[in-house]
Structure formats: structure tokens, C-alpha cells
Amino acid sequence: MPFSPLHLVDGDRARGLLLLADHARRDLPQAYGSLGLPPSEFERHIAYDIGVEQLTQRLAAMLGVPAVLGGFSRLLIDPNRGEDDPTLIMRLSDGAVIPGNNPMPPEERARRIEGYYRPYHTAVSQAIEAVTKASGKAPLVISIHSFTAFWKSTPRPWHAGILWDKDWRAVRPLIEGLRADPQLVVGDNEPYDGALRNDTMFQHCIVTGLAHALIEVRQDLIAEEAGVEQWANRLAPILDAINADPDMHMVRHFGSRTGPIAGSPDEISN
């Protein structure tokens, strides 16, 4: 079976909601072997977002909506970066030197962009187009990621974080919905900042004016099936309620904290 740079989950496009999972898989095409790394490195977050494939698939099933999952390890090339980002292909990741990425000749970089990165983003664009056509409205796009429980030796207190740039529409009710559980610590642009020039949300939502949010769940909470089920049950009704808000399906341009967007209409003030 040929290697695929993406995997599609079918669903009711007329619902107007699309799920994405950039770092769902840790697979590599056969020609790249293991990039010179031992198998143990592919159990770590440097290779993929632990638990995200299962969580995204479960959410898609519960909500009855489509999803696009990245089919390759972020060690090959990171789909959640711009093509000009210096971290697009990592040579060193969390202490691990990646022999198969050192050196990185320009022609090999171009080959990975053309063969893996661009097909994934083309699939995301096509999925957005299909949802728009079927629903007759702009889709709400939700991207699912996960983060490590520790940064180096420092424990991270958040159970989940919501990352965003300037479009608050889906973000505010998502944070409020999660924080309704007093036992949850929910980060607002923690543990990362959601303003990243030319990442997936920037390319497909910020530039085009689609409502969106990026959900980060701590990896130890979704590493096992029971945790995946718990978080799917927690997130599904919140996302369902947000998706029912007509404002989530209007094209509105908020701009970006990363700088002006060429050709973008006037930005909406927060």
C-alpha cells in the first residue's frame, strides 16, 4: 500500500465543522527508514502528538463531522509551519539529533515540501471547500494537538490550552466551556502562543477569515483509551454548541498579531 501524506475521516459536511490533526501520525515513507533514529524516539512527542489521532477520530465520530489527519511524522517535515520557517525540518529536536535531516540539501527540502507538506495542505483546502459547499456557509475549523506534561524538568499545570491569534469567536466559548469544570486548569495561549506566521491556522483560517481555534490537550491525559474517551466526551458537547452559533459561520477578518496580511480586508477590532 503506497504511503499517504494524509488520512481523511468522512463525516457530514453539511454540519459546517471541520477537524484537523496536523501531527496525528509518526509514520515515515519507506525510503527514509527511521531518519537514523532509534525506535524509542518515535514513542516521544518529537515524532508526533501523542493521543491526537485517537481523540480526533473519536470527536469526528461523536460529532458526525469530517477530519483531515496528517499522515507523516513531524520529524520528516512539520505541516504546522510555514514553508519559510527555519523549524520546518528539524535537525535537532528536544535533545535528539536527527541524522536523516543533517545535512538538508535544498533539493531534499523541496522534495519533502512537494511530496508531503503541500499534499496535506491541499487536502485541508479541499476539505474546507467541500464543507463550505455542503453547508452553504463558512466552516468552523478546529485543530487538535497535544503537549508534554513537563517542559524539561518543569511540570506544566494546564490540562488543556486554547491557542489563538486575534479571532476570539470560537476561543472564548471554548475556554469558558472547559473552565466550567473547576478541576480543570485551562491555558489561554498556554503553553504556547497561537500567533505563528504561516502555520496551519494562519494559512487556512486567519487569511481567509474563518472562525477557528487550536486545542492542546496534555499528552498524559490522552495517552490511553480511557483518557481519549473522557476528553472526547468533554469536548464534543462544547464544540457542538459553539458550532450552532451563526457567528462561527461568517467570514470575518481579524488580522494577525504577527503582522499585516497582504490583500486582507480591513481588520475587525477585538
Stockholm file with secondary structure:
# STOCKHOLM 1.0

chainA/1-270         MPFSPLHLVDGDRARGLLLLADHARRDLPQAYGSLGLPPSEFERHIAYDIGVEQLTQRLAAMLGVPAVLGGFSRLLIDPNRGEDDPTLIMRLSDGAVIPGNNPMPPEERARRIEGYYRPYHTAVSQAIEAVTKASGKAPLVISIHSFTAFWKSTPRPWHAGILWDKDWRAVRPLIEGLRADPQLVVGDNEPYDGALRNDTMFQHCIVTGLAHALIEVRQDLIAEEAGVEQWANRLAPILDAINADPDMHMVRHFGSRTGPIAGSPDEISN
#=GR chainA/1-270 SS CCCCSEEEECCCGGGCEEEEETTCCCCCCGGGTTTTCCGGGGGSTTTSCTTHHHHHHHHHHHHTCCEEEECSCTTTCCTTSCTTCTTSSCSEETTEECGGGSSCCHHHHHHHIIIIIHHHHHHHHHHHHHHHHHHTSCCEEEEEEEECSEETTEECCCSEEEECSSCCTTHHHHHHHHHTSTTCCEEESCSSCSCCTTSHHIIIIITTTCCEEEEEEEHHHHSSHHHHHHHHHHHHHHHHHHHTSGGGGSCCCCCCTTCCCTTCCCCCCC
#=GC SS_cons         CCCCSEEEECCCGGGCEEEEETTCCCCCCGGGTTTTCCGGGGGSTTTSCTTHHHHHHHHHHHHTCCEEEECSCTTTCCTTSCTTCTTSSCSEETTEECGGGSSCCHHHHHHHIIIIIHHHHHHHHHHHHHHHHHHTSCCEEEEEEEECSEETTEECCCSEEEECSSCCTTHHHHHHHHHTSTTCCEEESCSSCSCCTTSHHIIIIITTTCCEEEEEEEHHHHSSHHHHHHHHHHHHHHHHHHHTSGGGGSCCCCCCTTCCCTTCCCCCCC
//
